[in-house]
Amino acid sequence: MKRQLVERELTPEGPRRSGQAGGARPRRTVTVNLGESPLAWLHARGHLSERLLDAGEKLRADYENAQLSASVTMRWDPVRVKSTGPRGLSPSERQVAARQRFDGAIKAAGKGLDDILWRVVCAGEALPEAEKTLGWPTRSGKLVLKIALERVAEYYRIG
């Protein structure tokens, strides 16, 4: 991922985005890499093991390969008739296979854990934002995310 470093002011509510109204002088600032995923951030600071990071990245890859994210416009990709993919699968078949793996991994995570998993891993939402959106207590999301990623790692057979 490409590094996108920006300075953010630290406030009691968390980092303040530039352009937001605020006090007269910034107290402290922090450099934030906007190109870093929330999972990579947690792993870099020792909050996630390599196994859990790999499970999350595999889930995100299946999400993207299944093309589950919202599209803003029509796709103008050329249609290919001849198969060039792994194991002789057509692009459509690879997309369906990724969708099946993604659905299986989300199901393996379990009800109640899939929401934080999707928000942080697939949507790239920061953990504090996901906790706030879901109405969870501060710092509870990390524990729940770890449990969900453990189950996903088991599903993908990541040792």
N, C-alpha and C positions, 0 to 999 in steps of 0.2 A: 504494500500500500504506500501511496505517496504521502510524505510528511506535509502537514498543513499546520504550522505553528502559529498560534494567536495568543495574545495576552488577555487574561480575564481578571477582573477584580474579585477578591474574596469578600463575601458578605456573610452574615449569619445564616442566610438561606442557601448559600453555596456560591459558586462562581457567577458573577454578573456578566452578561453579554455586553459587548461594546455597543454604545448607542442607547442603553437603557438609562432612564433617569435615576439619579442617585445623589449622594452627598457631595460636598464641595471637593474633597480630595480622596483619592483612592488610598486605602490603608495598606493593603498588601495585594500583590498580583501573583498569578500563577500562569505558567506557559502550558497551553493545552494543545495537543496534537489532534486536530479534527479528523485526520485520516486514520487514526487508531481505533480499532473496534473495541467495544466494551469488554469483550472476552480477553483480547490481547492486553488491555489495560490491567485487568484483574490478574492475569497470569504474570505479567511483568512485575507486579508488586507482591507476588508470592501468595495470592489468595486462591489461585486455581492450579492444580497439578497439570503436568504435560498431558496426561490421559484425558482430563476433563476438557482441556483446550482442544485437543484433537477431536473429541466427541462433538463439541460445539461447532468446530470448523467443518466437520463432515456433515452435520445437520444443515449448516448454512449453505454448503455447496449443493446438497440435494434440493434445498429450497430454491436456490437460484437456477439450478439445472432443470427443475420442474417448471420454471417460469411462473411461480406462484405470486410474485409481487405484482402490484397494479401496473397496468400499462397506460400511458398517457395518450399514445397515438397508435395508429395502425402500424403493423410490422411490415416492412418492405424487404425482408430477407428473401433471397432467391430460394426457390423451391428446388431441392435436390432429389433426384429420383434414385441415383446410384448410391448404395450404402458404402460409407468409408469409415464408419465408426468401429469402436471396439466390439469384438465378438459378432460383427456383422449386423449390428442393430442400426436401424434408420434413426435419424434425428428425433422423429416422433416417438419411436419405441424407447429411446434413451430418456426422453422427457417423461414418458409414462412410468418407466422403471424408477426414475428419481422421485417421482410423485409417490409411488408405492413405498419406497424406502422412507421418505419423509413422513408419510402418514403412519407407518409402522413405528418410527422412532418417537413421534409425538404421542402415539397411543401407549408406547412402552413407558414414557415419562409419567403418564397417569393424569387423571382429571385433577385440576387444581394446581398442577405444576406446569401444565402446558402453556398457560398464559404468560408467566414470567419467562419461560424458555423462548417463546416466540418473540416477545418484546425485545429481549436483550440480544439473543443470538441472530434472529432473522431480520428484525426491524432495526437493529443497531441502536436501540434506546439505552441510555445510561441507566445504571441500576437505581440511583436515587429517583430519577424521573419515573421509572417503571413502578417503584414502590409507591410513589405519590399517586400515580394514575390508578393503581389497583387498590388504593386506600389501606396499604399495609404500614405497619410501624417501621420507623427508620432502622436500617441495617438488618431487617429480617429477610430481605430479598436474596442476600448472598447465600444464606444457609439453604433456602428453598431452591435456588438456582443450582447449587452444588448437588443436592439430592436429585434434581431433574437430570443434570448432566451425568451423574453416576448411572442412572437408569438408561440414558441414551448410549453411554459407553458400553453397557452390557448388551444393548440391542445391536450395536455395530460391531460387537466382539473386539473392542479395543482393549488390549492388555496393558 
